[in-house]
């Protein structure tokens, strides 16, 4: 044991002695290079810079790793975007969506002045850097500091290609880091000519086009091989801001930008001033597309549906160049657009309203025939028919009444129109008056507020929400005391779909805009009629028939009289929200269902616009056109002779805002006299010391005169 202990001590002593001598020797060696004064400061700073630089490089590489995963795909040179040609229901072309791309022209066939224009404008040192142009980036930083704004971009052509292939357009530091690393990767894996060819094919050029080949066809109706110098300069000017300088939108701006490109070519030494003078004097002329009108909001909606289908249909995901036959009726679409625009032109100032939206569909199938998402797609691409969430006001009340009809109530059931207090909240009717005991049919016809509140309180608001979801509402419906009066937000298309459930007798069809899809070879890869699920019954047939009878009465004798169509039985409901921010008319016939909304994007109040005014008038104009020359279908539960009878009532009371007919007044008084004694037994008294809250429903005939 003593020998072993001695051996261990000896080994450790020798090891540490050798280590000390080695460190002393290393220290003595380093003293030969000891820096003093300014040299030592520089050495210390350089050492720290290398240390922190290495750490920063590791951090940046960590950020870039997710982007490098994209390079592992074998098809990264191809695009994931669809190139879609849309047809209407009759097979006529109506527009395009996705990308318009043509990469079949080799680099050798692209005109030399097109390539020079692109390089002079985007990256003059392209053939001399390794993917990141350090000199160009520094020069751009200096110019931006001098101008105190971003006047020059520092990204090389390779960096721009990396962004186009793998990244988004978000302006973040993380994206710039990924872009730089990917640019180095592209330079290591591709030749300069391959990078240049990919850039010229994949850069966005405005108008939905990608690449100079597709852009030359779109803007000049020319093959890229035939581009003149002036046209090439105009295309090269689009790389910076394709929307801003698109010649079919702003030709003067496009020509000014093209002139800058010609100057860049001279400054870069690619051409002389004498060579470009002709292009300056004779600027390019783009194809006039100002008269082209496409149903853009509808096409956006159909394009979104196509991408949604591609997630579930493998055949759609395999071929990205497709032709889609939609459900669009071009004539009805034009009428819907005209109706909205003419209404806004005539009444915008009077009512203080700026926007409108329409959705028209076929109840029996769910096919969308027309869609207007706003008055001007060029000014705003926001689709108010699909994406906007607005309060429906009284047009939500049918969801309450159908719930009642499915739970033992009937249109002739009596419910008191009297003050009600729910936890301190007391809704009031417009005009601050109450009719006493009324039938449900009368309550909905006159858009009384207290009755649906009582019904929802008795049935349960959750049942109302459940029915609304089943019928086609997709937005969140918050369960509140004011829910029956339409304070939850809904979409225009959803309201049209939900009301169409009444027209089918309680069956719901899923809304769709795509009828058929063909691939680039002309083979049918999707057909709605073959793959769509059958209609789903969501309402009791008897309840739906009762609701049809009541909503026809709303149009014939109630707040929706301006929606009447001569010779056609129509049903529907008006809706006006608090402070007159939203006005609706949602209605249907046996052939079509449609929802019309008017309001302001900033939710400002209108000048007392109601659902019985502009929305009902616009709905009538659209639906009158839609029913010309077609076989009229009946509504379940509505007698064919209802329409003539309604005409007689209109003769008695032709003014939509006038008083009730004398006969109806006498009948109502008789009913009230018989059952007035029961009012006190079923009304809910207000709590002591609590004040009734005002929630006026402006859907009354006195307002829509």
C-alpha distance (Angstrom), angle and dihedral (degrees) to the residues before:
residue distance angle dihedral
X1 . . .
X2 3.79 . .
X3 3.82 89.9 .
X4 3.79 91.8 50.9
X5 3.78 91.9 48.1
X6 3.78 91.2 49.7
X7 3.82 90.8 50.0
X8 3.82 92.7 52.0
X9 3.81 91.8 48.4
X10 3.77 91.2 49.8
X11 3.81 93.7 49.5
X12 3.80 92.8 49.0
X13 3.80 92.8 47.0
X14 3.80 92.2 50.9
X15 3.85 92.0 46.6
X16 3.80 96.0 51.9
X17 3.81 91.3 41.7
X18 3.79 90.4 54.6
X19 3.79 91.0 45.6
X20 3.82 91.6 51.3
X21 3.80 92.2 49.3
X22 3.83 90.2 48.2
X23 3.79 93.0 51.7
X24 3.80 91.2 46.4
X25 3.78 90.0 51.2
X26 3.81 92.5 47.4
X27 3.81 90.2 48.7
X28 3.79 90.8 49.5
X29 3.82 89.6 50.5
X30 3.82 92.6 50.6
X31 3.82 91.1 49.5
X32 3.79 87.2 68.4
X33 3.85 88.1 65.6
X34 3.79 97.2 41.6
X35 3.80 110.6 141.9
X36 3.75 121.6 -145.7
X37 3.80 133.8 -162.6
X38 3.79 116.4 -13.7
X39 3.78 92.0 -2.0
X40 3.79 91.6 58.3
X41 3.81 90.7 50.3
X42 3.77 90.3 52.2
X43 3.79 92.1 47.4
X44 3.78 92.0 50.2
X45 3.80 92.5 47.9
X46 3.79 91.7 46.9
X47 3.78 91.7 49.5
X48 3.80 92.0 50.2
X49 3.80 91.3 45.4
X50 3.81 91.1 53.5
X51 3.79 91.4 47.8
X52 3.78 96.1 48.2
X53 3.80 91.6 38.8
X54 3.77 91.1 55.7
X55 3.79 90.0 48.5
X56 3.81 91.3 48.6
X57 3.78 91.1 48.5
X58 3.79 90.5 53.9
X59 3.83 90.9 49.2
X60 3.82 92.3 49.2
X61 3.79 91.2 47.6
X62 3.80 88.1 53.3
X63 3.82 89.7 54.7
X64 3.80 90.6 48.5
X65 3.81 97.2 50.4
X66 3.87 95.1 87.4
X67 3.80 89.7 55.0
X68 3.79 91.6 51.0
X69 3.79 88.8 58.4
X70 3.82 86.9 68.7
X71 3.79 90.6 59.9
X72 3.80 89.4 61.4
X73 3.81 89.5 70.7
X74 3.77 111.8 101.2
X75 3.82 91.6 -144.2
X76 3.80 99.7 49.9
X77 3.81 90.6 123.7
X78 3.80 90.4 63.3
X79 3.79 125.5 72.3
X80 3.80 127.6 -109.2
X81 3.80 92.2 -154.0
X82 3.77 124.1 100.8
X83 3.77 123.3 -117.3
X84 3.80 102.4 -151.5
X85 3.79 132.8 -175.7
X86 3.80 110.5 -163.8
X87 3.80 124.5 -150.3
X88 3.79 128.1 -170.1
X89 3.79 121.8 -120.1
X90 3.81 89.9 -83.8
X91 3.81 94.9 53.1
X92 3.82 99.4 -102.3
X93 3.80 119.0 136.3
X94 3.81 113.0 -107.1
X95 3.80 105.0 167.8
X96 3.78 151.9 -45.6
X97 3.77 135.9 -102.4
X98 3.76 135.7 -177.5
X99 3.76 117.7 28.1
X100 3.78 130.1 -19.9
X101 3.79 101.6 -151.7
X102 3.78 135.9 163.8
X103 3.80 118.1 176.8
X104 3.80 97.5 163.1
X105 3.83 97.1 102.8
X106 3.84 111.6 91.0
X107 3.79 119.8 -130.8
X108 3.81 91.1 -111.1
X109 3.83 90.5 62.9
X110 3.79 96.0 50.4
X111 3.82 108.2 98.5
X112 3.79 115.8 -99.2
X113 3.82 92.0 -127.5
X114 3.82 89.9 55.5
X115 3.80 90.8 55.8
X116 3.81 92.6 44.5
X117 3.80 91.6 49.2
X118 3.81 90.7 52.4
X119 3.81 94.4 47.1
X120 3.81 94.6 44.2
X121 3.78 90.8 52.9
X122 3.80 102.8 36.5
X123 3.81 109.5 24.8
X124 3.81 122.1 -3.4
X125 3.83 92.9 176.2
X126 3.81 93.5 49.1
X127 3.83 95.4 124.8
X128 3.81 93.2 45.9
X129 3.83 105.7 50.4
X130 3.80 132.1 70.3
X131 3.81 97.2 -123.5
X132 3.80 98.4 -66.5
X133 3.79 116.0 68.4
X134 3.80 101.6 -146.7
X135 3.80 93.9 179.1
X136 3.80 92.8 47.3
X137 3.79 92.0 46.6
X138 3.81 92.0 51.1
X139 3.81 91.4 47.5
X140 3.81 90.8 50.5
X141 3.82 91.1 50.0
X142 3.82 90.6 52.3
X143 3.81 92.6 49.5
X144 3.79 91.9 47.3
X145 3.82 91.1 50.9
X146 3.80 91.0 49.6
X147 3.81 92.2 49.3
X148 3.82 92.4 40.0
X149 3.79 88.3 -134.5
X150 3.78 139.7 65.6
X151 3.82 104.2 -78.0
X152 3.82 98.6 146.4
X153 3.77 132.9 37.6
X154 3.77 120.8 -134.9
X155 3.80 98.5 -157.8
X156 3.77 117.2 114.2
X157 3.78 121.9 -133.9
X158 3.82 88.7 -103.1
X159 3.81 91.1 53.4
X160 3.80 90.3 50.6
X161 3.80 90.0 51.2
X162 3.81 90.1 50.4
X163 3.79 89.2 54.0
X164 3.82 92.2 47.9
X165 3.80 93.3 48.8
X166 3.79 103.3 39.4
X167 3.81 113.5 7.6
X168 3.79 143.3 54.4
X169 3.81 129.0 -115.3
X170 3.80 95.1 -105.8
X171 3.80 113.3 133.2
X172 3.79 103.6 -131.1
X173 3.78 135.9 129.9
X174 3.79 90.3 -119.5
X175 3.80 91.3 58.1
X176 3.82 92.1 49.6
X177 3.81 90.3 51.9
X178 3.80 91.5 50.8
X179 3.80 90.0 45.5
X180 3.81 92.6 54.5
X181 3.81 95.1 49.4
X182 3.81 92.4 44.8
X183 3.80 90.1 50.6
X184 3.80 89.2 56.4
X185 3.81 89.3 48.0
X186 3.82 91.8 51.5
X187 3.79 91.7 49.5
X188 3.81 89.8 51.4
X189 3.80 94.6 49.3
X190 3.82 104.4 34.6
X191 3.77 136.2 46.4
X192 3.79 120.7 -116.1
X193 3.80 91.1 -107.3
X194 3.80 91.5 52.1
X195 3.80 90.8 50.5
X196 3.81 91.5 48.6
X197 3.82 91.9 48.7
X198 3.81 92.2 49.7
X199 3.80 91.1 49.0
X200 3.80 93.8 50.7
X201 3.82 89.5 49.1
X202 3.80 99.6 43.9
X203 3.82 106.9 36.4
X204 3.79 113.5 111.4
X205 3.81 111.0 -113.6
X206 3.82 102.8 -178.3
X207 3.78 129.4 -104.5
X208 3.80 90.2 69.0
X209 3.82 91.7 -65.5
X210 3.81 127.4 131.2
X211 3.76 122.2 -161.3
X212 3.79 133.3 11.9
X213 3.81 93.7 -87.8
X214 3.80 94.5 59.0
X215 3.81 91.7 38.6
X216 3.80 93.8 53.9
X217 3.79 89.4 54.2
X218 3.80 93.5 45.8
X219 3.81 99.1 45.2
X220 3.81 102.4 30.6
X221 3.81 104.1 16.1
X222 3.81 87.6 -125.5
X223 3.75 138.2 125.5
X224 3.79 108.9 -107.7
X225 3.83 88.8 -120.0
X226 3.81 89.6 65.4
X227 3.82 98.6 51.1
X228 3.80 116.3 133.3
X229 3.81 122.4 -138.8
X230 3.81 91.6 -103.0
X231 3.81 91.5 51.4
X232 3.80 92.5 46.0
X233 3.81 89.9 52.0
X234 3.80 90.8 51.3
X235 3.80 91.5 50.8
X236 3.81 92.0 47.2
X237 3.79 88.5 53.1
X238 3.81 89.6 61.1
X239 3.82 94.1 66.7
X240 3.79 91.6 78.3
X241 3.82 100.2 47.8
X242 3.81 113.3 -5.4
X243 3.80 95.5 -179.6
X244 3.79 94.7 47.0
X245 3.81 95.8 47.1
X246 3.82 100.8 33.7
X247 3.84 104.4 136.5
X248 3.82 94.5 -144.8
X249 3.82 88.6 59.0
X250 3.83 103.8 33.4
X251 3.79 113.0 9.8
X252 3.85 96.6 174.0
X253 3.82 91.0 53.8
X254 3.81 90.5 46.4
X255 3.82 91.6 52.1
X256 3.80 92.3 47.4
X257 3.79 89.9 51.2
X258 3.82 90.8 47.5
X259 3.80 88.7 54.4
X260 3.81 89.0 55.1
X261 3.80 89.6 51.9
X262 3.82 90.5 53.3
X263 3.80 89.0 51.8
X264 3.81 89.8 50.3
X265 3.81 90.0 53.3
X266 3.79 90.5 53.8
X267 3.82 93.5 45.8
X268 3.81 91.1 48.7
X269 3.80 90.2 53.4
X270 3.79 93.7 -118.8
X271 3.82 93.2 119.8
X272 3.76 139.1 6.7
X273 3.78 125.9 -116.2
X274 3.79 89.0 -109.7
X275 3.80 91.0 57.5
X276 3.80 94.2 52.8
X277 3.81 99.1 39.7
X278 3.80 91.5 89.2
X279 3.78 91.7 54.3
X280 3.82 90.5 49.4
X281 3.80 92.4 52.3
X282 3.80 94.4 43.8
X283 3.81 107.4 38.3
X284 3.78 121.1 -169.0
X285 3.81 121.2 -85.4
X286 3.81 115.6 -143.7
X287 3.79 125.6 -148.3
X288 3.79 109.9 -89.0
X289 3.80 108.0 -114.8
X290 3.80 96.9 160.6
X291 3.81 92.4 108.1
X292 3.78 94.3 50.8
X293 3.79 109.9 108.3
X294 3.77 120.1 -172.5
X295 3.82 129.2 179.1
X296 3.78 88.1 -113.0
X297 3.80 99.7 170.1
X298 3.79 90.1 50.6
X299 3.81 91.6 47.2
X300 3.81 90.9 51.2
X301 3.80 89.0 52.8
X302 3.81 92.7 47.2
X303 3.82 91.2 47.4
X304 3.81 90.3 53.6
X305 3.80 89.5 50.2
X306 3.81 90.0 51.4
X307 3.79 92.0 53.3
X308 3.79 89.2 47.7
X309 3.82 90.4 52.4
X310 3.81 91.0 49.0
X311 3.81 89.6 61.8
X312 3.81 90.8 61.1
X313 3.82 102.7 28.1
X314 3.85 113.3 66.5
X315 3.80 92.4 -165.0
X316 3.80 90.5 61.1
X317 3.79 92.5 49.7
X318 3.82 93.3 53.8
X319 3.80 98.9 59.3
X320 3.81 115.5 44.3
X321 3.82 96.4 -176.1
X322 3.79 106.4 76.0
X323 3.79 143.0 155.9
X324 3.79 115.9 -137.3
X325 3.80 125.6 -161.1
X326 3.77 106.5 -154.4
X327 3.80 134.4 -163.2
X328 3.81 92.4 -113.4
X329 3.81 119.3 135.5
X330 3.83 102.3 -154.3
X331 3.80 95.0 -160.0
X332 3.78 93.4 50.4
X333 3.81 89.8 44.7
X334 3.81 91.6 55.0
X335 3.80 90.9 47.6
X336 3.80 91.3 50.8
X337 3.80 91.2 50.4
X338 3.82 91.8 46.9
X339 3.80 91.9 48.1
X340 3.81 93.6 52.5
X341 3.80 94.7 43.6
X342 3.81 95.4 45.5
X343 3.81 91.3 47.8
X344 3.79 92.2 50.9
X345 3.81 93.1 45.0
X346 3.79 91.9 52.0
X347 3.80 101.6 37.6
X348 3.82 107.1 21.3
X349 3.80 95.6 99.8
X350 3.78 94.5 39.2
X351 3.79 94.7 53.2
X352 3.80 99.9 27.2
X353 3.81 93.3 -123.0
X354 3.80 126.9 141.7
X355 3.81 109.1 175.3
X356 3.78 142.7 42.2
X357 3.79 139.9 179.3
X358 3.80 135.7 -163.0
X359 3.79 136.6 -171.3
X360 3.81 122.6 -173.8
X361 3.79 123.8 -175.2
X362 3.79 142.6 162.5
X363 3.83 111.0 -105.5
X364 3.82 95.2 -153.1
X365 3.82 93.1 58.6
X366 3.81 109.8 12.1
X367 3.82 91.5 -121.3
X368 3.81 113.1 155.8
X369 3.81 108.2 -131.1
X370 3.83 100.6 177.5
X371 3.77 139.0 5.4
X372 3.79 133.1 -174.8
X373 3.79 113.8 -173.0
X374 3.80 97.2 178.4
X375 3.77 143.2 -25.8
X376 3.83 96.9 -90.8
X377 3.80 123.3 25.7
X378 3.79 91.3 -174.0
X379 3.80 91.0 59.2
X380 3.81 96.0 40.7
X381 3.79 128.9 12.5
X382 3.82 91.3 -170.1
X383 3.81 108.0 123.2
X384 3.80 106.5 -137.5
X385 3.79 91.5 -177.8
X386 3.80 93.1 60.4
X387 3.80 110.1 17.9
X388 3.80 106.8 30.5
X389 3.81 117.8 96.6
X390 3.81 112.1 -152.0
X391 3.79 135.1 163.6
X392 3.83 110.9 -100.6
X393 3.80 97.4 -154.2
X394 3.80 113.9 -165.9
X395 3.81 92.3 -7.6
X396 3.82 84.2 79.6
X397 3.80 92.6 61.1
X398 3.84 95.2 85.8
X399 3.80 87.9 68.6
X400 3.80 88.0 60.2
X401 3.79 94.2 46.2
X402 3.81 95.2 47.0
X403 3.80 87.8 52.4
X404 3.79 88.4 53.3
X405 3.81 92.4 48.3
X406 3.80 89.3 52.6
X407 3.78 91.3 52.1
X408 3.79 103.1 53.7
X409 3.81 103.0 -74.2
X410 3.80 123.3 120.7
X411 3.82 133.0 -161.6
X412 3.81 88.6 -102.4
X413 3.82 93.7 51.0
X414 3.80 112.6 121.9
X415 3.80 121.3 -125.1
X416 3.83 124.8 168.9
X417 3.76 120.0 -110.2
X418 3.78 95.7 -149.6
X419 3.83 138.3 122.2
X420 3.81 114.3 -65.1
X421 3.77 128.5 -172.2
X422 3.80 122.5 -158.0
X423 3.77 112.5 -178.9
X424 3.78 92.7 -35.0
X425 3.79 95.3 -43.9
X426 3.81 115.3 114.4
X427 3.80 119.1 179.5
X428 3.79 117.1 -151.3
X429 3.76 133.9 -157.7
X430 3.75 120.5 -117.0
X431 3.79 107.7 -90.2
X432 3.83 91.3 30.4
X433 3.81 92.4 -105.5
X434 3.79 134.0 117.9
X435 3.79 131.1 -147.3
X436 3.78 99.1 -151.4
X437 3.80 118.2 -137.3
X438 3.80 111.1 9.7
X439 3.78 137.1 166.8
X440 3.79 118.9 -106.8
X441 3.80 89.1 -115.6
X442 3.79 90.9 57.2
X443 3.80 92.5 43.1
X444 3.80 93.5 56.4
X445 3.80 93.2 39.5
X446 3.82 90.5 55.3
X447 3.84 92.8 37.1
X448 3.80 93.7 -125.1
X449 3.80 113.1 -173.6
X450 3.77 104.5 -153.7
X451 3.81 96.5 56.3
X452 3.85 98.8 61.1
X453 3.80 88.6 44.3
X454 3.83 89.5 54.9
X455 3.78 91.5 46.3
X456 3.80 93.8 50.4
X457 3.78 90.2 46.6
X458 3.81 91.0 52.7
X459 3.83 98.0 40.8
X460 3.79 100.3 35.8
X461 3.79 124.8 -101.6
X462 3.79 90.6 -121.7
X463 3.82 89.3 66.4
X464 3.79 90.0 53.2
X465 3.80 90.9 51.9
X466 3.80 91.7 46.4
X467 3.80 91.3 54.1
X468 3.81 91.8 47.6
X469 3.80 90.6 53.6
X470 3.78 92.1 47.9
X471 3.80 91.2 51.7
X472 3.80 94.9 53.1
X473 3.81 112.0 -79.6
X474 3.81 108.4 137.9
X475 3.81 103.3 175.8
X476 3.78 122.3 91.2
X477 3.82 113.0 -87.1
X478 3.77 110.4 -156.5
X479 3.79 112.0 -148.0
X480 3.79 106.3 -125.3
X481 3.78 135.6 146.0
X482 3.82 90.4 -101.1
X483 3.82 93.7 49.7
X484 3.86 93.4 105.9
X485 3.80 89.4 58.4
X486 3.80 93.5 58.0
X487 3.80 105.5 -102.3
X488 3.83 94.6 138.5
X489 3.81 113.8 91.9
X490 3.80 122.3 -111.1
X491 3.80 140.0 172.2
X492 3.80 126.5 -108.7
X493 3.81 94.2 -126.4
X494 3.80 91.2 48.5
X495 3.79 91.8 53.6
X496 3.81 91.8 52.1
X497 3.80 90.0 48.7
X498 3.80 93.3 48.0
X499 3.81 94.1 49.8
X500 3.80 90.5 48.1
X501 3.81 86.5 66.2
X502 3.81 87.7 69.6
X503 3.82 90.4 52.0
X504 3.82 91.9 55.0
X505 3.78 93.6 50.5
X506 3.80 94.1 -105.2
X507 3.82 102.7 -38.4
X508 3.77 120.8 124.2
X509 3.80 123.7 -146.1
X510 3.77 119.4 -166.1
X511 3.80 111.8 -111.5
X512 3.81 114.2 -115.3
X513 3.79 140.9 168.3
X514 3.82 102.0 -170.6
X515 3.80 118.4 80.8
X516 3.81 100.9 169.5
X517 3.81 140.0 -1.3
X518 3.81 126.4 -156.0
X519 3.79 126.0 -170.8
X520 3.80 127.0 -132.7
X521 3.82 89.9 -82.9
X522 3.80 92.8 55.3
X523 3.80 95.5 -108.7
X524 3.81 118.5 140.3
X525 3.80 107.4 -116.0
X526 3.81 97.7 168.8
X527 3.78 133.8 26.0
X528 3.79 120.9 178.1
X529 3.79 97.1 -153.3
X530 3.78 90.0 55.6
X531 3.80 99.2 44.6
X532 3.81 105.3 29.2
X533 3.81 117.4 107.0
X534 3.82 117.9 -113.0
X535 3.83 119.4 -97.9
X536 3.79 113.7 -76.2
X537 3.79 121.2 -137.1
X538 3.78 107.4 -129.6
X539 3.82 100.9 158.2
X540 3.76 133.8 47.3
X541 3.78 108.5 -102.3
X542 3.81 92.9 -130.9
X543 3.81 91.6 51.5
X544 3.83 92.0 48.7
X545 3.81 90.6 50.0
X546 3.81 90.6 51.0
X547 3.78 90.7 49.6
X548 3.80 91.1 51.0
X549 3.79 90.3 54.6
X550 3.80 91.5 50.6
X551 3.82 96.0 45.8
X552 3.81 91.3 48.4
X553 3.79 85.6 55.1
X554 3.81 89.4 53.2
X555 3.80 90.0 58.7
X556 3.81 95.6 41.0
X557 3.80 100.8 41.2
X558 3.80 108.5 5.0
X559 3.77 142.2 57.0
X560 3.80 95.8 -48.6
X561 3.80 100.6 63.4
X562 3.77 93.8 122.8
X563 3.81 88.3 65.2
X564 3.82 93.5 63.7
X565 3.81 115.1 128.3
X566 3.77 117.9 -156.9
X567 3.78 110.4 -113.2
X568 3.82 94.6 2.8
X569 3.81 127.5 99.2
X570 3.80 106.6 -131.9
X571 3.79 131.8 -179.1
X572 3.77 129.6 -168.5
X573 3.76 150.6 120.5
X574 3.77 135.7 -115.4
X575 3.77 123.4 -136.1
X576 3.79 132.9 -163.7
X577 3.78 124.3 173.4
X578 3.76 131.3 -144.1
X579 3.81 113.8 -71.7
X580 3.84 88.3 15.1
X581 3.82 92.8 -88.4
X582 3.81 95.4 140.5
X583 3.78 132.5 28.2
X584 3.81 123.5 -170.1
X585 3.73 143.6 178.6
X586 3.78 116.7 -173.2
X587 3.78 117.1 178.9
X588 3.75 146.8 144.6
X589 3.78 146.5 -162.7
X590 3.78 130.0 -161.2
X591 3.82 88.0 -83.7
X592 3.81 107.8 37.2
X593 3.79 142.8 18.4
X594 3.80 121.7 -156.5
X595 3.78 139.9 174.9
X596 3.80 123.6 -156.4
X597 3.81 124.9 -168.0
X598 3.81 131.8 -177.7
X599 3.80 127.5 -175.7
X600 3.81 144.6 103.3
X601 3.79 127.6 -72.0
X602 3.80 92.2 -132.4
X603 3.84 91.0 54.2
X604 3.79 91.2 -118.1
X605 3.78 116.2 155.9
X606 3.77 121.5 -98.1
X607 3.79 126.5 -135.8
X608 3.83 96.5 -86.3
X609 3.80 93.9 -61.4
X610 3.80 112.2 170.1
X611 3.77 135.2 -167.1
X612 3.78 90.0 -110.2
X613 3.81 91.7 61.4
X614 3.83 123.5 48.0
X615 3.84 98.1 2.7
X616 3.82 93.7 49.4
X617 3.81 91.7 45.1
X618 3.81 92.2 49.0
X619 3.81 91.9 46.1
X620 3.81 89.9 51.9
X621 3.81 92.2 50.6
X622 3.81 92.7 51.2
X623 3.78 96.8 42.9
X624 3.79 94.6 44.7
X625 3.80 88.1 58.8
X626 3.82 92.1 44.1
X627 3.82 92.8 56.8
X628 3.78 97.3 50.7
X629 3.79 113.2 118.8
X630 3.81 97.8 -4.0
X631 3.78 133.3 113.3
X632 3.79 108.1 -98.0
X633 3.79 117.5 -129.1
X634 3.78 122.6 -150.2
X635 3.78 125.7 -123.3
X636 3.81 116.5 -117.7
X637 3.79 109.8 -102.5
X638 3.80 95.5 13.6
X639 3.77 118.8 109.6
X640 3.78 117.2 -130.9
X641 3.81 91.5 -125.9
X642 3.80 92.2 59.5
X643 3.76 91.6 94.6
X644 3.85 97.9 57.5
X645 3.77 88.9 46.3
X646 3.76 90.0 53.3
X647 3.79 89.7 51.2
X648 3.78 89.6 58.4
X649 3.78 90.3 52.0
X650 3.78 90.2 49.9
X651 3.81 88.7 55.0
X652 3.77 89.8 55.2
X653 3.81 92.9 46.9
X654 3.83 109.4 18.8
X655 3.80 95.3 163.8
X656 3.80 112.2 87.2
X657 3.77 88.3 -151.0
X658 3.79 99.1 41.4
X659 3.77 130.4 107.5
X660 3.80 122.2 -77.4
X661 3.81 119.3 -84.6
X662 3.79 113.9 -90.0
X663 3.81 93.2 -119.5
X664 3.79 92.9 54.7
X665 3.81 90.2 45.6
X666 3.80 91.9 53.8
X667 3.79 92.1 47.6
X668 3.77 92.1 49.9
X669 3.78 92.6 49.3
X670 3.80 90.4 51.9
X671 3.78 91.7 52.7
X672 3.79 92.0 47.2
X673 3.79 91.6 50.5
X674 3.82 91.9 54.4
X675 3.79 98.2 47.8
X676 3.79 104.4 25.2
X677 3.80 91.4 103.5
X678 3.83 90.4 65.7
X679 3.77 94.4 58.2
X680 3.77 96.7 88.2
X681 3.80 91.3 51.1
X682 3.80 96.4 59.2
X683 3.79 104.4 29.8
X684 3.78 120.7 101.0
X685 3.84 111.6 -129.5
X686 3.77 122.0 -137.8
X687 3.78 117.6 -105.6
X688 3.83 115.5 -104.6
X689 3.77 114.7 -92.2
X690 3.81 94.9 12.7
X691 3.77 122.7 120.7
X692 3.79 122.8 -139.0
X693 3.79 115.0 -112.4
X694 3.77 118.6 -131.1
X695 3.80 117.1 -122.6
X696 3.79 104.6 160.4
X697 3.75 118.6 -164.0
X698 3.75 105.8 -149.6
X699 3.78 93.4 -166.2
X700 3.77 94.7 108.1
X701 3.74 133.2 119.9
X702 3.79 91.4 -119.8
X703 3.81 90.0 66.1
X704 3.79 99.1 41.4
X705 3.77 96.6 56.4
